[in-house]
Amino acid sequence: MQNTCDTLPEGDLNRLFDRFYRADASRARESGGYGIGLSVAAAIVKAHKGKITAERTQDGICFKAVFPAKG
């Protein structure tokens, strides 16, 4: 899944998966959500023994979840 954004957050994109972390320093409600969505996604992926990553792209941020093969 890819997310477009006006400005890319600086530093380690893996911080986006921290609970309540918001890249917007003002933390104003008008600028977005509460900062828990990606931490919930990370917890679900981890519960299924998968891996979730965030990567900068030309247009924004690409989130990728990889799960082990069932077998």
C-alpha positions in Angstrom: 0.0 0.0 0.0 1.3 3.5 -0.8 0.4 6.7 1.0 1.0 10.1 -0.6 2.0 12.9 1.7 2.8 16.6 1.4 6.1 16.2 3.2 8.0 13.0 4.0 9.0 12.6 7.7 12.7 12.9 8.4 14.6 10.1 10.1 13.7 6.5 10.6 10.4 5.5 9.0 10.1 2.6 11.4 9.1 5.1 14.1 5.8 5.4 12.2 4.9 2.0 13.7 5.4 3.2 17.3 2.1 3.6 19.1 0.9 7.3 19.2 3.9 8.5 17.2 3.0 11.2 14.7 5.5 12.7 12.3 3.7 16.1 12.6 5.5 17.9 15.4 2.5 20.1 16.2 0.3 17.0 16.9 -2.8 19.1 16.1 -5.9 17.0 15.5 -6.5 18.9 12.3 -3.3 17.4 10.8 -4.4 13.8 11.0 -5.3 10.8 13.2 -4.3 9.7 16.6 -1.1 7.8 15.6 -2.3 4.3 16.5 -3.3 2.8 13.1 0.2 1.7 12.0 1.1 0.3 15.4 -2.1 -1.8 15.2 -1.1 -3.0 11.7 2.4 -3.9 13.0 0.9 -5.8 15.9 -1.3 -7.9 13.6 1.6 -8.6 11.2 3.8 -9.6 14.1 1.1 -11.9 15.6 1.2 -13.7 12.3 5.0 -14.0 12.3 5.3 -11.5 9.4 7.3 -8.3 8.8 6.1 -4.8 8.0 8.2 -2.1 6.6 7.9 1.5 5.4 10.0 2.9 2.5 10.3 6.3 0.9 9.1 6.5 -2.7 9.1 9.3 -5.2 5.4 10.0 -4.4 5.2 9.3 -0.7 5.6 6.3 1.6 5.1 2.6 0.6 4.1 0.2 3.4 4.7 -3.5 2.8 3.6 -6.5 4.9 5.2 -9.9 4.2 3.8 -13.1 5.8 5.5 -16.5 6.0 4.1 -19.1 3.7 1.6 -21.4 5.3 2.6 -25.0 5.2 
